[in-house]
Amino acid sequence: MESDLLSFDRELNKVKFIKITDNPSNPNQLFAVFELLYPLIRAFQPFLVPVCFFFAWAFVAVLGWGLWSAIADGVTRAKQMHQIPCAGCQFFNNDYRLKCMVHPHIANSEYAIDCPDYCPKTPVLY
């Protein structure tokens, strides 16, 4: 497959017509492609540094925001889990087969926060 490209000759300041084939072994063809991109790169070069600077700091900001929101969500979840009263209930027996004798399906979950059958453990008097 062959394609025709226009190239700008810097030495002669004129446009010439170049025929490029699919043969990658010819270094003149690769040079012709770079010669086409040279004016485009030179036109965008003054804008590249500020744009890259902006995107680098935007990436850092998004990374920081994600980290901050993950920590905030973790703290909120930990506060909610610490409100579960099952460990201090007299019906809770720390057995993985039957954690609570009254409500085994909600034991140690956030549904047990307002358990109506919660009774604090009473100390054993000998």
WOPELIN-V614788 format. One line per field, one symbol per residue. psi: psi as a letter, one per 30 degrees, with the letter a starting at -180 (. if undefined). A space follows every 10 residues. Layout:
# WOPELIN-V614788
psi = ???
This chain:
# WOPELIN-V614788
psi = kklklkkkje efhlklkkkk lgjffjfeee eeeeeefeee eeefeffeee eeeeeeeeee eeeeeeeeee eeeeeeeeee fffjgefgkf fkggkfejek feiffgkhlf fgehkfgkkk kkkkk.
